Amino acid sequence: MKAPFIPQNAPYSDTQRAWLGGFFAGMHSHMLHSAGSVNQADARILHILYGTQTGNAESLANDAANAAKKHGLQAVVKSMDEVEIGQLPQMQYLLIITSTYGEGAMPDNAEMLWEAANSEAAPNLDKVNYSVLALGDTSYDLFCQAGIDWDNKLAALGAKRLLDRVDCDVDFESPAEKWLSEVIPLMAEGASTVAVIDTEAQGSKSTYNRKNPFPAKLRVNRIVTALDSSKETRHYEISITGSGLSYEAGDALCVIPTNCPDLVAQIITAIGCTGAEDEPVNGELMKLSDALRTHFEIKLPGKELVEEIASRSGDQALNALLLSGDKEKLSDYLWGRDILDLLLQFPGVEFSAAEFLRLLKPLQHRAYSISSSGKKHPDSVHLTVASVRYDAHGRQHKGVCSTYLADLVDEETDVRIFFTPNNNFRVPADDELPMIMVGPGTGIAPFRAFLQEREFRKAPGKNWLFFGDRNASTDFIYRDEIEAMQASGLLTKLDLAFSRDQAEKIYVQDRMKEHGAELYAWLEQGGYFFVCGDAYRMAKDVDQALHDVIREHGKKSLVEAVEYVNQLKKDKRYVRDVY
């Protein structure tokens, strides 16, 4: 819709021309706003596909959609598991936003599309114009590998790269915003510039978010493992009264911690500083101790810091290890070590405050699966967190956020929080459908929330929990609650696997196989299968057990079992929250 204009030869004075120009401009603005929904249907379509494990890529995809609408584009946001490979050639304008999971893997919701893109049936994409935003963490060797792989694959299939890929570290906001500011105008170039105001989307955003966390108060902090347990697991309840925030069962709560003061003091001594000197941090004058406590990651050593320590120390073994490029050996060497361990190992290495800070990464939030239902507990949010404490290299080590909550926060402390939605990890919308939950250890957290949600909704659907840990006498967390849920009939089936209560270790995947016939029957009834917990061992073993159960009790071939599981994923009936 073009703005009305006054021809140069029109018989108007300068005053009349100015008045008419203002009138036409106001009229045009009103017409655009009134007709926005109609014109938007004829706008250029921008497809935005995201691959996500924790919700960050999905959130950025929605940000991209809002930016696209302001440039007159019709934005279509989809999870990668909602797209078939044959649809890609029709996506003439395409943005890919994806995180990398674990050591260079695709997120769960991107796996099937990625496999299809690598098959012989992958289509030609010579009509597609695209760009990729990759999310990752430089502490992993295969930084942003999923995004790199998608970028290379789209180009190999003939697509045209409109803007170079941007790789984001854990502090992704600024580079993501810059990418959006550059890529959206490119995607809109030559298209209609009708701006559509999405008042609903604008009005629904909370004032508290990653950039502006809510200063909450911790109201409950209690240990839920026995005193003689080999673990320390705690239950937390954090008040969100007055915040205007809300959450759904399945979401994550992000906590921005501060570092342990004792660790800060030891690091300052180890680098040869006094702790009293002031250094400019982020353009402000700040004490080094304050900067290390509140602004920087001081636990896991980044690659640049390790290389600098190796260079300054001249240590032959460490330098040879770095030069070899053997990532596995380097990983083994760094296992259990933190920054202080390296500094103490090479006491001759010293840094000025400014030199040291340049080698550190920004302090990041930690995301925890929420263990309460927002419907049952609208004014508070519950967490179930294992406190990380271990001895290594002659000293005690502590997890940054888990021991921040356990040791450093009291009822007067502001706990900076924000929520991350996980729209894929949800209680079934149909209250009649069965729900199977596999959550050993702290993996029970979201399933405590799910069961509270089912109870609040008075959902008649069957619920089955597989839970376990080391020992029943010390590690059966929430035992009273779980047994009460079982007694009331809310929890239809409960199968426990305490690995060290007998000579032969038993795990949740073993219980799945023991009850394979009934598990398969629940799936055939439309059941949802959820997994939460350790990604590297448990989740892989559970996935294999699921395939085995379907193959045996569904009387399927290996290929048919894989197809069955893939369909569960497509239907969002097999969903994981793993870490």
VOTIPA-135710 format. One line per field, with one value per residue (C-alpha): residue number from 1; residue in one letter; y, x, z. Coordinates in Angstrom, 1 decimal, padded with zeros to 4 digits. Example, Ala and Ser with C-alpha at 12.3 -4.5 7.8 and 13.67 -1.06 7.14 Angstrom:
2
resi <- 1;2
resn <- A;S
Y <- -004.5;-001.1
X <- 012.3;013.7
Z <- 007.8;007.1
//
This chain:
579
resi <- 1;2;3;4;5;6;7;8;9;10;11;12;13;14;15;16;17;18;19;20;21;22;23;24;25;26;27;28;29;30;31;32;33;34;35;36;37;38;39;40;41;42;43;44;45;46;47;48;49;50;51;52;53;54;55;56;57;58;59;60;61;62;63;64;65;66;67;68;69;70;71;72;73;74;75;76;77;78;79;80;81;82;83;84;85;86;87;88;89;90;91;92;93;94;95;96;97;98;99;100;101;102;103;104;105;106;107;108;109;110;111;112;113;114;115;116;117;118;119;120;121;122;123;124;125;126;127;128;129;130;131;132;133;134;135;136;137;138;139;140;141;142;143;144;145;146;147;148;149;150;151;152;153;154;155;156;157;158;159;160;161;162;163;164;165;166;167;168;169;170;171;172;173;174;175;176;177;178;179;180;181;182;183;184;185;186;187;188;189;190;191;192;193;194;195;196;197;198;199;200;201;202;203;204;205;206;207;208;209;210;211;212;213;214;215;216;217;218;219;220;221;222;223;224;225;226;227;228;229;230;231;232;233;234;235;236;237;238;239;240;241;242;243;244;245;246;247;248;249;250;251;252;253;254;255;256;257;258;259;260;261;262;263;264;265;266;267;268;269;270;271;272;273;274;275;276;277;278;279;280;281;282;283;284;285;286;287;288;289;290;291;292;293;294;295;296;297;298;299;300;301;302;303;304;305;306;307;308;309;310;311;312;313;314;315;316;317;318;319;320;321;322;323;324;325;326;327;328;329;330;331;332;333;334;335;336;337;338;339;340;341;342;343;344;345;346;347;348;349;350;351;352;353;354;355;356;357;358;359;360;361;362;363;364;365;366;367;368;369;370;371;372;373;374;375;376;377;378;379;380;381;382;383;384;385;386;387;388;389;390;391;392;393;394;395;396;397;398;399;400;401;402;403;404;405;406;407;408;409;410;411;412;413;414;415;416;417;418;419;420;421;422;423;424;425;426;427;428;429;430;431;432;433;434;435;436;437;438;439;440;441;442;443;444;445;446;447;448;449;450;451;452;453;454;455;456;457;458;459;460;461;462;463;464;465;466;467;468;469;470;471;472;473;474;475;476;477;478;479;480;481;482;483;484;485;486;487;488;489;490;491;492;493;494;495;496;497;498;499;500;501;502;503;504;505;506;507;508;509;510;511;512;513;514;515;516;517;518;519;520;521;522;523;524;525;526;527;528;529;530;531;532;533;534;535;536;537;538;539;540;541;542;543;544;545;546;547;548;549;550;551;552;553;554;555;556;557;558;559;560;561;562;563;564;565;566;567;568;569;570;571;572;573;574;575;576;577;578;579
resn <- M;K;A;P;F;I;P;Q;N;A;P;Y;S;D;T;Q;R;A;W;L;G;G;F;F;A;G;M;H;S;H;M;L;H;S;A;G;S;V;N;Q;A;D;A;R;I;L;H;I;L;Y;G;T;Q;T;G;N;A;E;S;L;A;N;D;A;A;N;A;A;K;K;H;G;L;Q;A;V;V;K;S;M;D;E;V;E;I;G;Q;L;P;Q;M;Q;Y;L;L;I;I;T;S;T;Y;G;E;G;A;M;P;D;N;A;E;M;L;W;E;A;A;N;S;E;A;A;P;N;L;D;K;V;N;Y;S;V;L;A;L;G;D;T;S;Y;D;L;F;C;Q;A;G;I;D;W;D;N;K;L;A;A;L;G;A;K;R;L;L;D;R;V;D;C;D;V;D;F;E;S;P;A;E;K;W;L;S;E;V;I;P;L;M;A;E;G;A;S;T;V;A;V;I;D;T;E;A;Q;G;S;K;S;T;Y;N;R;K;N;P;F;P;A;K;L;R;V;N;R;I;V;T;A;L;D;S;S;K;E;T;R;H;Y;E;I;S;I;T;G;S;G;L;S;Y;E;A;G;D;A;L;C;V;I;P;T;N;C;P;D;L;V;A;Q;I;I;T;A;I;G;C;T;G;A;E;D;E;P;V;N;G;E;L;M;K;L;S;D;A;L;R;T;H;F;E;I;K;L;P;G;K;E;L;V;E;E;I;A;S;R;S;G;D;Q;A;L;N;A;L;L;L;S;G;D;K;E;K;L;S;D;Y;L;W;G;R;D;I;L;D;L;L;L;Q;F;P;G;V;E;F;S;A;A;E;F;L;R;L;L;K;P;L;Q;H;R;A;Y;S;I;S;S;S;G;K;K;H;P;D;S;V;H;L;T;V;A;S;V;R;Y;D;A;H;G;R;Q;H;K;G;V;C;S;T;Y;L;A;D;L;V;D;E;E;T;D;V;R;I;F;F;T;P;N;N;N;F;R;V;P;A;D;D;E;L;P;M;I;M;V;G;P;G;T;G;I;A;P;F;R;A;F;L;Q;E;R;E;F;R;K;A;P;G;K;N;W;L;F;F;G;D;R;N;A;S;T;D;F;I;Y;R;D;E;I;E;A;M;Q;A;S;G;L;L;T;K;L;D;L;A;F;S;R;D;Q;A;E;K;I;Y;V;Q;D;R;M;K;E;H;G;A;E;L;Y;A;W;L;E;Q;G;G;Y;F;F;V;C;G;D;A;Y;R;M;A;K;D;V;D;Q;A;L;H;D;V;I;R;E;H;G;K;K;S;L;V;E;A;V;E;Y;V;N;Q;L;K;K;D;K;R;Y;V;R;D;V;Y
Y <- 000.0;003.2;006.5;009.3;012.0;015.5;016.0;018.8;020.6;020.6;024.2;024.5;027.0;025.8;026.1;024.2;021.5;021.1;020.7;018.2;016.3;015.9;014.9;012.3;010.8;010.5;008.9;006.4;005.4;004.8;002.8;000.6;-000.1;-000.8;-003.0;-004.7;-008.1;-008.1;-007.0;-009.3;-012.3;-011.1;-010.3;-012.3;-015.4;-015.8;-019.3;-019.5;-023.0;-023.7;-026.5;-026.3;-028.3;-025.8;-023.1;-020.4;-021.0;-021.1;-017.8;-016.2;-017.6;-015.7;-012.6;-013.0;-013.3;-010.1;-008.3;-009.7;-008.5;-005.0;-005.2;-006.3;-010.0;-012.8;-014.9;-018.6;-020.1;-023.9;-026.4;-028.6;-031.7;-030.1;-029.9;-032.6;-032.4;-032.1;-028.8;-027.0;-026.2;-024.1;-022.0;-019.3;-017.2;-019.2;-018.6;-021.4;-020.9;-023.8;-024.7;-027.5;-030.3;-032.1;-032.7;-031.3;-033.1;-031.8;-030.9;-033.6;-031.8;-031.3;-034.9;-036.3;-033.3;-033.5;-037.2;-036.5;-033.6;-036.1;-038.8;-039.5;-038.2;-034.7;-032.1;-029.3;-026.0;-023.6;-021.4;-021.0;-017.8;-018.5;-017.5;-019.4;-018.3;-020.9;-021.1;-022.9;-022.8;-022.3;-024.6;-027.5;-028.5;-028.7;-025.1;-024.4;-027.6;-028.1;-024.6;-025.1;-028.4;-026.8;-023.9;-026.2;-028.6;-025.9;-024.5;-028.0;-028.5;-025.4;-022.7;-019.2;-017.7;-014.2;-013.4;-015.3;-017.5;-016.0;-018.3;-017.2;-018.2;-018.6;-014.8;-014.7;-011.7;-009.0;-011.1;-012.4;-008.9;-007.8;-010.7;-010.0;-006.3;-007.3;-010.4;-009.3;-006.3;-008.6;-011.0;-008.2;-006.5;-005.8;-006.9;-004.8;-002.8;-002.9;-002.8;-004.9;-004.1;-007.2;-005.7;-009.1;-010.3;-007.0;-006.9;-010.5;-010.1;-009.9;-007.0;-009.6;-011.7;-012.7;-009.1;-008.0;-010.8;-010.7;-010.3;-013.2;-014.4;-018.0;-019.2;-022.9;-024.7;-028.2;-031.4;-034.2;-036.9;-038.7;-037.3;-040.5;-040.4;-040.1;-037.2;-033.9;-033.1;-030.1;-028.8;-025.1;-022.9;-019.4;-016.7;-014.9;-012.9;-009.5;-010.3;-010.8;-013.9;-017.2;-020.6;-024.0;-027.4;-028.4;-025.0;-024.2;-021.6;-019.8;-018.6;-016.1;-017.0;-015.2;-017.0;-018.3;-015.6;-018.0;-019.2;-015.5;-014.7;-017.8;-017.0;-013.4;-014.6;-017.3;-014.7;-012.5;-009.7;-008.1;-007.9;-004.2;-002.8;-001.3;-002.3;-001.1;-003.7;-003.1;000.6;001.0;001.1;-002.0;-003.9;-007.1;-009.2;-007.8;-008.4;-012.1;-012.6;-011.3;-010.9;-013.7;-017.5;-018.6;-022.4;-024.1;-023.0;-021.8;-022.7;-019.3;-019.3;-022.8;-021.8;-018.7;-020.6;-023.1;-020.4;-018.4;-021.5;-023.1;-026.5;-029.0;-031.6;-029.1;-027.4;-030.7;-031.8;-028.6;-028.9;-032.5;-031.5;-034.6;-033.3;-036.5;-036.4;-032.7;-033.4;-036.2;-033.8;-031.1;-033.5;-032.4;-029.4;-025.8;-022.5;-022.5;-026.0;-024.8;-021.6;-023.6;-026.2;-023.5;-021.0;-019.0;-017.8;-014.4;-012.0;-008.4;-008.1;-006.7;-009.6;-012.2;-010.8;-010.7;-014.5;-015.2;-015.7;-013.8;-015.4;-017.2;-018.3;-021.9;-023.5;-026.0;-028.1;-026.8;-029.2;-027.6;-026.8;-023.1;-023.8;-025.3;-022.9;-019.6;-017.6;-019.8;-022.0;-025.2;-026.6;-030.0;-029.5;-031.8;-029.8;-030.4;-031.0;-033.2;-033.5;-033.4;-032.3;-031.8;-029.4;-029.3;-028.2;-026.8;-026.3;-022.6;-022.3;-025.4;-024.3;-020.7;-021.7;-024.1;-022.1;-018.4;-017.5;-016.6;-015.1;-011.6;-012.4;-011.3;-014.4;-013.2;-015.4;-015.6;-018.4;-020.3;-021.9;-025.4;-025.7;-029.2;-030.6;-030.4;-032.5;-034.0;-031.6;-034.5;-035.4;-038.9;-040.0;-042.1;-040.5;-042.5;-040.6;-041.8;-039.6;-041.0;-038.8;-035.1;-036.1;-036.5;-032.7;-032.0;-035.1;-033.9;-030.8;-033.0;-035.0;-031.8;-030.5;-033.7;-033.5;-029.9;-030.6;-033.7;-035.5;-039.1;-040.3;-043.0;-042.0;-044.2;-043.1;-044.9;-043.5;-044.6;-043.6;-045.3;-046.5;-046.5;-045.8;-042.6;-041.4;-041.9;-038.2;-037.0;-040.5;-039.4;-037.4;-040.2;-042.8;-040.5;-040.0;-043.8;-044.3;-041.7;-043.3;-040.3;-042.3;-045.4;-047.3;-046.8;-048.7;-048.1;-048.9;-048.4;-049.5;-050.3;-052.1;-055.5;-057.2;-056.6;-053.0;-052.3;-049.1;-047.6;-049.0;-052.5;-051.8;-050.7;-054.0;-056.0;-054.3;-054.0;-055.5;-053.1;-050.1;-050.9;-051.2;-047.7;-046.3;-048.0;-046.3;-042.9;-042.6;-040.0;-041.0;-038.4;-038.6;-036.3;-036.5;-037.4;-037.1;-039.1;-042.4;-042.7;-041.0;-043.1;-046.4;-045.5;-044.7;-048.1;-049.8;-048.1;-049.3;-052.8;-052.8;-051.6;-054.1;-057.1;-056.4;-054.7;-057.6;-055.1;-055.2;-052.9;-050.4;-050.6;-049.9;-046.8;-045.6;-046.1;-044.1;-041.4;-041.1;-040.7;-037.8;-036.2;-036.4;-034.9;-038.0;-038.9;-035.8;-035.5;-032.9;-034.0;-032.4
X <- 000.0;001.8;001.5;-000.4;001.8;001.4;002.8;005.4;003.2;000.1;-001.2;-000.6;001.3;004.1;001.7;-001.1;001.4;002.8;-000.8;-001.8;001.4;000.7;-002.9;-002.0;000.7;-001.7;-004.4;-001.9;-000.7;-004.4;-005.1;-002.0;-003.0;-006.6;-005.8;-002.7;-004.3;-005.6;-002.3;-000.3;-001.9;-000.4;003.1;006.2;006.4;009.5;009.9;011.8;012.8;014.3;016.2;016.1;016.9;016.2;014.1;016.6;016.4;012.6;012.6;014.9;012.7;009.7;011.9;012.7;009.1;008.2;011.0;009.9;006.3;007.6;009.2;006.0;006.9;004.5;006.5;005.9;007.7;008.0;010.0;012.1;010.2;007.1;008.6;009.1;012.1;009.9;008.6;012.0;012.1;008.9;010.5;011.9;013.0;014.3;016.0;017.5;018.1;019.5;021.4;024.0;023.3;026.1;029.2;028.2;024.8;021.6;018.9;016.2;013.6;016.0;017.3;014.7;014.9;018.7;018.7;016.3;018.5;021.4;019.5;019.6;016.1;017.1;015.7;017.4;017.0;018.2;015.1;015.8;017.4;018.6;020.7;021.7;022.0;023.9;023.8;026.6;029.1;032.9;033.7;032.7;035.1;032.4;031.2;028.0;028.4;024.7;024.4;027.6;026.3;022.9;024.7;026.9;024.1;021.8;024.5;025.4;021.7;021.8;020.4;021.6;023.2;021.9;024.0;026.9;026.1;026.6;027.9;026.8;028.4;026.4;026.1;024.1;021.8;024.0;025.2;021.7;020.2;022.8;022.1;018.4;018.9;020.9;019.1;015.5;015.9;017.7;014.8;012.3;014.3;012.0;008.9;006.0;006.9;003.5;004.1;001.7;001.5;001.2;-000.3;-001.1;002.5;003.8;001.4;002.0;005.7;006.6;008.8;011.0;013.3;016.9;018.0;015.9;015.6;013.1;014.6;012.8;013.1;013.9;011.3;012.1;015.4;015.4;017.4;015.3;018.0;018.9;021.8;023.8;023.2;026.1;024.3;022.8;019.6;017.6;014.0;013.6;010.6;011.0;008.4;007.3;004.5;004.1;006.1;003.3;005.2;003.6;004.9;003.7;004.6;007.6;009.2;012.7;013.6;016.8;018.8;021.7;024.1;027.1;030.4;031.7;033.5;036.2;036.9;037.2;039.7;041.8;041.9;042.9;045.8;046.8;047.1;049.3;046.7;045.7;042.0;042.0;043.0;040.3;040.1;037.7;035.1;032.5;033.4;032.9;035.4;034.9;036.8;038.4;036.7;033.3;033.9;034.9;032.0;029.2;030.3;032.6;032.7;035.6;035.0;035.6;038.7;038.1;040.4;042.1;042.9;044.4;046.5;047.7;048.6;050.5;052.4;053.3;054.3;056.4;055.2;056.3;053.6;050.7;052.1;052.6;049.1;047.7;049.9;048.8;045.2;044.1;040.7;040.0;043.3;042.9;039.3;040.7;043.4;040.9;038.3;037.6;039.9;038.8;040.6;042.0;043.5;045.4;046.6;047.8;049.5;051.6;052.3;054.8;052.1;050.7;048.2;047.2;043.6;042.8;044.8;042.9;039.5;040.0;040.5;037.2;033.7;030.6;028.9;025.8;022.5;021.8;018.5;016.6;013.6;010.7;009.2;005.8;002.7;002.0;-001.7;-001.3;001.4;000.8;002.8;005.9;008.1;009.8;013.2;014.8;018.6;021.5;024.3;027.5;030.4;033.4;037.1;039.7;043.3;043.7;040.8;037.0;035.1;031.6;029.0;028.5;024.7;023.7;025.8;024.9;021.3;022.3;024.9;024.8;021.1;019.0;015.5;016.8;018.9;017.6;017.6;017.6;015.4;013.5;011.6;012.4;009.3;009.6;006.5;007.3;007.6;004.0;001.4;-000.9;-003.6;-006.1;-006.6;-007.7;-004.4;-001.8;001.4;004.7;007.5;011.1;013.0;015.6;017.3;016.6;015.0;011.8;011.5;009.2;007.2;006.3;005.0;003.2;001.5;000.5;-000.9;-002.9;-004.3;-005.3;-007.0;-008.7;-007.4;-008.6;-005.7;-003.4;000.1;003.1;006.4;009.8;012.0;015.2;018.6;021.3;019.6;015.9;016.7;018.6;017.7;014.0;013.3;009.6;008.8;005.8;004.4;004.8;003.3;000.4;-000.2;-000.1;-002.6;-005.0;-004.9;-003.3;-000.2;-001.5;001.8;005.1;008.3;011.4;015.0;017.5;020.7;022.8;020.2;021.2;024.3;023.3;022.6;019.1;018.2;015.0;015.6;015.7;012.2;011.0;011.9;010.4;007.1;007.6;004.2;002.2;004.4;003.8;000.1;000.0;001.8;-000.8;-003.5;-002.0;000.3;003.0;006.6;008.7;012.3;014.2;017.8;021.3;021.8;025.0;024.1;020.6;018.8;020.6;020.0;016.3;016.0;017.5;015.2;012.2;013.2;013.7;010.3;008.6;010.4;009.7;006.1;005.0;006.6;008.4;011.7;014.5;013.5;009.9;010.7;012.8;009.9;007.5;009.7;010.2;006.4;006.2;008.6;006.8;003.5;005.4;004.6;008.2;009.9;013.0;014.3;017.9;021.1
Z <- 000.0;-001.2;000.6;-001.1;-002.5;-003.9;-007.5;-007.8;-010.3;-008.1;-007.7;-003.9;-001.8;000.5;003.5;001.8;000.6;004.2;005.6;002.9;003.4;007.1;006.4;003.9;006.1;009.0;006.8;005.4;008.8;009.9;006.7;007.3;010.9;010.0;007.0;008.4;008.9;005.3;003.7;005.8;004.1;000.8;002.3;001.5;003.7;005.8;007.3;010.6;011.7;015.1;016.7;020.5;023.6;026.3;024.6;023.7;020.0;020.1;022.0;019.4;016.6;018.0;018.3;014.6;013.8;015.6;013.8;010.4;010.9;011.4;008.0;006.3;006.2;007.1;009.5;010.0;013.0;013.2;015.2;012.9;013.8;012.4;008.9;006.2;004.0;000.9;002.2;002.2;-001.5;-001.1;001.7;-000.6;002.4;005.3;008.6;010.6;014.4;016.2;019.3;019.5;022.0;023.9;021.8;018.5;018.1;016.8;019.3;019.7;017.7;014.7;014.4;011.9;009.6;009.6;008.8;005.9;004.7;004.5;002.7;-001.0;-001.3;-000.1;-002.6;-004.6;-002.8;-005.5;-004.9;-001.2;000.3;003.8;006.8;009.9;013.6;015.6;019.4;021.3;024.1;023.5;026.4;024.1;021.3;018.6;019.2;017.3;015.2;014.6;013.0;011.0;009.7;008.6;007.0;005.0;004.1;002.8;000.6;-000.7;-001.6;-003.7;-001.4;-001.5;001.6;002.0;005.1;006.7;009.6;013.1;015.9;019.4;022.7;025.8;026.0;022.8;023.1;021.4;018.4;017.9;017.9;015.4;013.1;013.2;012.4;009.3;008.1;008.3;005.9;003.5;003.6;003.1;000.3;-002.6;-000.7;000.4;003.5;005.1;008.9;011.0;014.7;016.7;019.8;021.4;021.2;022.5;025.4;026.5;027.2;030.9;032.1;033.7;031.4;030.8;030.5;033.4;035.9;038.8;042.3;044.0;047.5;048.6;051.1;051.5;051.4;052.7;052.2;050.8;050.8;054.1;056.1;055.4;051.7;049.3;047.7;048.9;047.0;048.1;047.6;047.0;047.0;045.5;045.8;042.7;044.4;042.8;039.8;037.3;036.2;035.4;034.2;033.0;034.1;032.0;031.8;033.2;035.9;035.2;038.2;037.9;040.7;042.3;042.8;046.1;048.0;049.2;045.7;044.5;047.3;046.5;042.8;043.4;045.6;043.0;040.1;042.3;042.9;046.2;045.8;046.9;043.5;041.2;037.5;034.8;034.1;031.4;031.3;035.1;037.9;040.0;042.6;041.1;043.9;043.0;039.3;039.9;042.2;040.1;036.5;035.4;035.1;037.4;037.6;034.2;032.4;028.8;026.0;025.8;029.5;029.4;026.4;028.2;031.3;029.2;027.4;030.5;032.5;029.7;031.0;028.3;029.1;028.9;025.8;024.1;024.9;023.4;020.3;019.7;019.1;020.9;022.3;024.2;026.1;026.9;028.1;030.4;031.7;032.5;034.0;037.6;037.4;037.6;037.1;040.6;040.2;037.1;038.8;041.8;039.6;038.0;040.9;038.8;036.5;037.4;035.7;036.1;036.9;033.4;031.7;033.7;033.2;029.4;029.5;031.3;030.0;031.4;034.3;033.0;034.4;035.2;034.0;036.2;035.4;037.5;040.0;040.6;038.7;038.1;038.4;041.9;043.0;041.2;043.7;044.0;041.9;043.2;042.3;043.0;042.8;043.6;045.4;043.5;046.0;045.4;046.4;043.6;043.3;047.0;047.6;047.7;044.7;044.6;041.8;041.1;041.3;043.3;046.3;045.7;046.5;049.2;051.1;050.1;049.8;052.8;053.1;052.6;049.5;046.1;043.8;040.2;038.1;034.8;033.1;029.9;028.3;027.0;024.8;023.7;027.2;028.3;030.0;027.3;026.3;026.3;029.9;028.9;027.5;029.4;030.5;031.1;032.9;033.3;035.7;038.0;040.6;040.1;036.8;038.8;039.0;036.0;036.7;040.2;038.4;035.8;038.5;040.3;037.0;036.4;039.9;039.6;036.2;037.7;034.6;034.4;032.3;033.6;035.0;035.3;036.9;036.6;039.3;040.9;042.5;044.5;047.7;048.7;052.3;051.6;048.1;047.7;047.4;047.8;049.0;051.1;048.3;045.7;047.9;048.7;045.0;044.5;047.3;046.0;042.5;040.8;040.2;038.5;038.3;040.1;039.2;041.3;040.5;043.3;041.7;044.8;046.9;045.5;044.2;040.6;039.6;038.4;036.5;035.2;031.7;033.2;034.8;031.4;029.8;032.7;032.0;028.3;027.2;029.3;028.4;024.7;025.4;026.9;023.8;021.6;023.7;022.7;025.7;026.0;026.9;028.8;029.9;032.2;033.6;032.5;028.7;028.3;029.9;031.2;028.3;025.7;027.6;028.0;024.3;023.5;025.9;024.3;020.9;022.3;023.9;020.8;018.6;020.9;022.0;018.8;016.8;014.6;012.7;013.6;010.9;011.9;015.5;014.5;012.3;015.3;017.6;015.0;014.7;018.4;018.2;015.3;017.3;020.3;022.3;023.0;024.5;026.5;029.0;029.3;030.3
//
